[in-house]
Amino acid sequence: MNPALLSRGRLAVWGGCLALAFALPLVLKSGFVISLLCQIGIMVVFSLSYNMLLGQTGLLSFGHAVYYGLGAFATMHLLNAIGKGGGPLTTALLPFAGGLAGLAAGVLLGYVTTRKAGTTFAMITLGIGEMVAACSLMFPAVFGGEGGVSGNRVVGKETVLGFSWGPQVEMYGLIVLWAFACTVAMFALTQTPLGRIANAVRDNPERAEFVGYDTERVRFLMVILSGFFAGIAGGLSALNYEIVTAETLNAHTSGVVLLIAFVGGIGFFYGPIIGAILVTVMQIVIGGMTHAWLLYFGLFFLFMVLVAPGGIASLIAVQRALWQAGLFRRMLPHYLAVALPVLVLLAGLVGLIELGYALLSGDAGVGAGDTATKVLGMQLHLNAPGPWLTALAVTGIGLMLTRWIGGRLGVAWNATLATLHGDKQ
Amino acid sequence: MEFVAISLLNGITYGLLLFMLSSGLTLIFSMMGILNFAHASFYMLGAYFAYQISTWVGFWPGLLVAPLLVGAVGALIERYGLRRAHRFGHVAELLFTFGLAFVVEELVHLIWGKSSVDYKIPVELDGALFTLFGTDFPIYKGFMMLVSVGMLVALYALLTRTRIGLIIQAALTKPDMVEALGHNVPRIFMLVFGGGTALAGLAGVIGGNAFITEPGMAAAVGSIVFVIVVVGGLGSLGGAFIASLLIGCIQTFSVALSISITDVFALVGITLPDGSQVARLTITQLAPVLPYLLMVAILIFRPRGLMGSRES
């Protein structure tokens, strides 16, 4: 094993993250923040498990929610089954059962899906995901039909170390423990021979086969293991929300985890963690402000695909490399210069989209077709051309300025990168 | 007999509509090597454009204009989006179309609202074409068949009988050579993408009022079209044709059959133990799953699809 694996710096980062996760609810005491943190913890495990496929093995899956959802349902049924006979200790261990359910699903479905890689794999997982989602509505006794299955995570009266997992803070502690254990396990997996070979299968399957590895088997193993961790995430979500609906295993959930992992950055282990934090916070904060949240998110995703396909983690990594080479100072003025036109462009676009929403689909409080709305305290008349022209003009100016200053940024960027790589050689 | 005849007609109508979608998808796939996840979104756009045009000037202009508009949108997206994503590889392209499907659905929410719109069959095409075993066969279904078959014949003629069709076919297999001969291959790509999306748009124009025009229609059809492409064999137009008709018929037949799995097994002389939930499911309830089961079966027993020439 690589001796640097347990280096002091790395241990400090892991320990720091754990300490921070436990310290956060002590500082931010509001219930809203704690349930937000719970959601983040679950998504971190889920998106990391997704990245085991996309980032590490190069398998683009459109049906990852199947493992998450099945893990959640298994956990919920077990929770209801142990009912009064169980105790807090068994409750705390239940996500493991969810993981086993995800693992079993991985064995069963992975056998079919992993025969092929690449585009075919993507399509097959899409089909399998749709199949499981359609099946879930056929068996209301297991999946609870439209209403889902609900339960109560507080079982029995006794406690372990004083925890019954009833209060949200205790649940948060449980999620942190599980999320931390899973993250460490998934990181350790990347360092094992299997994790390394998975990378080889991603980069050059032909060569991996020549060396003597069965690529199909490697893909199969990775799907099984990834299903296990997704199942744990599902189990945590079952305990956290105390309800599981058929929605947890449909295509939408699969899509969201893909977006999260990609936006965070699939090329880095910590990328999906960034994605999970960012997207969950954005979802709650921006989603609370506007109904157009999904549209903004979709556009943001398209922007990331076209401009930074490595995700946020890759942007951070490049800046770090620049910083270490002492070149960051050269880029900083350009970053600052481009920030202003981008803000102008964003303001214009947001204005247009919000005006459109207010006029066409009827925002909260404003009926569809209403002619006036309030934005930031300003009374706007939607039928008058004024607000529209302003928004259009702002967008146009922003676009022009962004192209102009962005072009100069691009030139400087390429020059700096050339220097960076030149220094390395 | 009556049931079989009517269901077969309905199945073929639906199958032909599905083929208009899957043919565009197959063409785009075999040319650019990417699966357009947003293909069904263009189908939805076609339906919504046609609805919007029909509220202004009626159905017939929409039949012509809406597919062209969709094709133009598709070509623009290829030029300014996909081509850019292409530099980052296939996964980026796939993700781009995936995000596009997401954005299109949200835009449809934004512009036309979250519930279905009232996109009607034109009055001229309302009514029965002929009566078979006492059941009317609507004119509109005949019209759908006519448009689909006409479109397919035109597509076939374009691909095999014209100069541009020959260049497209050549660019499918040997893009470098075609480029060396002085043809603008990126522009051909843009044309094929626009053409494929226009076909999807046309399917939306004639399918939107036959079924329902709502924001969920893209997701409902999208995964079925992917099943067709896998079952037929990636990149094979003939396979896509057979698979479309097959899936169209499977879906119409299974929706209309209300016998349970126990009955099916009883037909071949096997008595299932009574009482389990699986045994009591009817074929109708199974209908949404059947195409996917077919796909899984194909993948296990014939991984390259019905007519696929290569294993990808």
Interface residues (C-beta under 8 A of the other chain):
Chain A: L54 G58 L60 F62 V112 R115 K116 G118 T119 T120 A122 M123 I124 L126 G127 I128 E130 M131 A134 C135 L137 M138 F139 A141 A251 G255 L258 L259 F262 A292 L294 L295 F297 G298 L299 F301 L302 V305 L306 P309 I353 G356 Y357 L360 S361 A368
Chain B: G33 I34 L35 G81 R84 A85 F88 H90 V91 A92 L94 L95 F96 F98 G99 L100 F102 V103 E106 L107 H109 L110 I111 W112 G113 K114 A219 S223 F226 V227 V229 V230 L234 Q277 L281 Q285 L286 P288 V289 Y292 L293 M295 V296 L299 I300 P303 E311 S312
